[in-house]
Amino acid sequence: MSDQGFLSVDIPFESFSLTHIVALVVFVFLLAAVIFAGRKLNNHQNMILGRALSVFMSVSVSVWAGLHFIYDRFDIAVDLPLSLCNLFAFIAPLLFWNPDHRRFEVIYFMVMCGTLQAILTPDLYVGFPGYGFFKYWIVHMGLVLVVIHYLLVFKLYPRPKAMITTFIWLNIYLLSLVPVNLWLDANYFYMMEKPINPSILDYFGPWPFYILVSEALAFVFFAVAYVPIAIAKKYFINPATISLQSIE
């Protein structure tokens, strides 16, 4: 098989290259399709759609890990699904099987502030048609699609106080990664040091100050993500959420 085929991990990827632009076009098309489907389907059918997307994301992460194991590429210090995007995708069936308003609020802010950014500015090291390329886009596109689908269909509009809740859960998760990083000599979530490649963290000072700056920015991003919800609640929608017990 060609070293530039599906099983390759050596295919370069560049942001805003043709493959990135095509991926963005596909994302916009899929987003429009999911929004359209959400309007045409009933609650039960929309639930099935959300569950199917959740299972697809989880299976994609599992298949990627399986291929890494088979070809002796899996490195426990870098390849565990511990980034929020990979973690959410891996456990997506648990997160999205039955919509829960409070849980969804936290997922909304994390996905719209982190995952959406990863679509626009990918941290991707494998280009098309490598299997890592497909896993990356399935995970990140899939999370945004499911979140927007559930937001619009089931009217799970986040409340302002959910920004604080999300910030607390984010910090709990980050703190839980410290012993994991120490144990595995890893750097998940860049808690131990900045990435080797140049990044925006280079402008935030040395460790641990860049972590503190990043946390402050995270709260700013949460506020920005709430702006369209606030506008929609004020001018376009009834802010009351539906009874989730009625969804089957």
C-alpha positions in Angstrom: 0.0 0.0 0.0 1.2 3.5 -0.8 2.9 5.4 2.1 0.5 8.2 1.2 -2.7 6.1 1.7 -5.3 5.6 4.4 -2.9 4.0 6.8 -0.2 6.6 6.5 0.7 9.0 9.4 3.2 10.9 7.4 1.0 13.0 5.1 1.4 16.7 5.9 -1.5 18.9 6.7 -1.6 22.7 6.4 -4.3 25.0 7.8 -6.3 26.8 5.1 -5.0 24.5 2.5 -7.3 23.0 -0.1 -8.1 20.0 2.1 -8.9 22.3 5.0 -11.2 24.4 2.9 -13.0 21.3 1.6 -13.4 20.1 5.1 -14.9 23.5 6.1 -17.3 23.3 3.1 -18.4 19.8 4.1 -18.9 21.0 7.7 -21.2 23.9 6.6 -23.1 21.5 4.3 -23.6 18.9 7.1 -24.6 21.6 9.6 -27.3 22.9 7.2 -28.4 19.3 6.6 -28.7 18.6 10.4 -30.6 21.9 11.0 -33.0 21.1 8.1 -33.5 17.5 9.3 -34.1 18.7 12.9 -37.1 20.8 11.6 -38.6 17.9 9.6 -38.2 15.1 12.1 -40.2 14.5 15.3 -38.6 14.3 18.7 -38.1 10.5 18.6 -36.5 10.7 15.1 -34.3 13.5 16.2 -33.2 11.5 19.2 -32.3 8.6 16.9 -30.3 10.9 14.7 -28.4 12.3 17.7 -27.7 8.9 19.1 -26.5 7.6 15.7 -24.0 10.5 15.4 -22.8 9.9 19.0 -22.2 6.2 18.3 -20.4 7.1 15.0 -18.0 9.4 16.8 -17.3 6.9 19.6 -16.6 4.1 17.1 -14.4 6.4 15.0 -12.2 7.2 18.0 -12.0 3.4 18.9 -11.1 2.4 15.3 -8.4 5.0 15.3 -7.0 3.7 18.5 -7.2 0.2 17.3 -5.3 1.0 14.1 -2.7 2.7 16.2 -2.3 -0.4 18.3 -2.2 -2.8 15.4 0.6 -0.8 13.7 2.5 -0.2 17.0 1.9 3.5 16.9 0.0 4.0 20.1 1.9 6.1 22.6 0.1 6.2 26.0 1.7 9.6 26.8 0.0 11.3 23.8 -2.7 9.1 22.4 -5.1 8.5 25.2 -8.5 10.2 24.6 -7.9 12.8 27.3 -8.3 16.0 25.3 -11.9 17.2 25.8 -12.8 16.8 22.2 -11.5 13.2 22.0 -12.9 12.4 25.4 -16.4 13.8 24.6 -16.4 11.9 21.3 -15.3 8.6 22.9 -18.1 8.8 25.5 -20.6 10.6 23.3 -23.3 7.9 23.6 -23.2 8.5 27.4 -23.4 12.3 27.0 -26.0 12.5 24.3 -28.2 9.3 24.6 -30.8 11.1 26.7 -30.5 15.0 26.7 -30.0 16.5 30.1 -30.2 20.3 30.4 -27.6 20.8 33.1 -25.1 18.4 31.5 -25.7 19.9 28.0 -25.0 23.4 29.3 -21.5 22.4 30.2 -21.0 20.5 27.0 -22.3 23.5 25.0 -19.7 26.0 26.3 -16.8 23.5 26.0 -17.7 22.4 22.5 -18.5 25.9 21.1 -15.4 27.5 22.6 -12.9 24.6 22.1 -14.1 22.2 19.4 -15.4 24.9 17.0 -12.1 26.7 17.3 -10.3 23.4 16.4 -12.3 23.3 13.2 -11.3 26.7 12.2 -7.7 26.4 13.3 -6.9 22.6 13.3 -4.2 21.1 15.5 -3.8 18.3 13.0 -0.7 16.5 11.9 -2.0 14.0 9.4 -3.4 15.1 6.0 -5.9 13.5 3.6 -6.4 10.5 3.2 -4.7 9.3 6.4 -7.1 7.7 8.9 -6.0 10.3 11.5 -7.3 13.0 9.2 -10.8 11.4 9.1 -10.9 10.8 12.8 -10.0 14.4 13.6 -12.8 15.8 11.4 -15.4 13.2 12.5 -14.7 14.0 16.1 -14.8 17.8 15.8 -17.5 18.2 13.2 -19.6 15.6 15.0 -19.5 17.3 18.3 -20.5 20.6 17.0 -23.3 19.1 14.8 -24.8 17.2 17.8 -24.6 20.2 20.1 -26.3 22.5 17.6 -28.8 19.8 16.8 -29.8 19.3 20.4 -29.7 23.0 21.2 -32.3 23.8 18.4 -34.4 20.7 18.5 -34.8 20.1 22.2 -34.5 23.8 23.2 -31.6 23.2 25.6 -30.7 26.8 25.9 -27.8 27.4 28.4 -28.4 29.8 31.3 -25.8 32.5 32.2 -24.9 30.8 35.4 -23.8 27.7 33.4 -20.7 29.6 32.4 -19.5 29.5 36.0 -20.5 25.8 36.3 -18.5 25.0 33.1 -15.5 26.9 34.4 -15.6 24.9 37.6 -15.9 21.6 35.8 -13.1 22.6 33.4 -10.8 23.3 36.3 -11.7 20.1 38.1 -10.8 18.2 34.9 -7.5 20.1 34.4 -6.4 19.4 38.0 -7.3 15.7 37.5 -4.9 15.6 34.6 -1.9 16.7 36.7 -1.3 13.4 38.4 -2.0 11.6 35.1 0.7 13.7 33.4 3.1 13.1 36.2 2.5 9.4 36.2 2.8 8.9 32.4 5.4 11.6 31.9 2.9 13.2 29.5 1.6 16.7 28.8 -2.1 16.3 28.2 -3.8 19.7 27.8 -0.3 21.3 28.0 -0.6 21.4 31.8 3.1 20.6 32.2 4.7 22.7 29.5 3.9 24.6 26.3 3.7 22.7 23.0 6.9 22.2 21.1 5.5 23.8 18.0 4.8 27.6 18.1 1.4 28.4 19.5 -0.6 31.2 21.0 0.5 30.0 24.4 3.9 31.5 23.6 2.4 34.9 24.2 1.0 34.1 27.6 4.3 33.9 29.6 6.2 31.0 31.2 4.7 28.1 33.1 2.4 28.3 35.0 1.3 31.8 34.0 0.2 30.7 30.5 -2.2 28.4 32.2 -3.7 31.2 34.2 -4.0 33.5 31.2 -5.6 30.6 29.2 -8.2 30.2 32.0 -9.1 33.9 31.9 -9.5 33.7 28.2 -11.6 30.6 28.5 -14.2 32.5 30.6 -14.2 35.3 28.0 -14.9 32.7 25.3 -17.7 31.3 27.4 -19.2 34.8 27.5 -18.9 35.2 23.7 -20.5 31.8 23.2 -23.5 32.9 25.3 -24.1 36.1 23.2 -26.1 34.3 20.4 -28.1 32.5 23.1 -28.9 35.8 24.9 -29.9 37.5 21.6 -32.0 34.6 20.6 -33.8 34.4 23.9 -34.5 38.1 23.8 -35.8 38.4 20.3 -36.6 35.1 18.7 -37.3 32.2 21.1 -39.1 31.3 24.2 -36.4 30.6 26.7 -38.3 27.9 28.6 -36.8 24.4 28.0 -38.9 21.4 27.2 -39.5 18.6 29.7 -36.8 16.1 29.0 -38.8 13.3 30.6 -41.1 13.5 27.5 -38.3 12.6 25.1 -38.2 9.0 24.2 
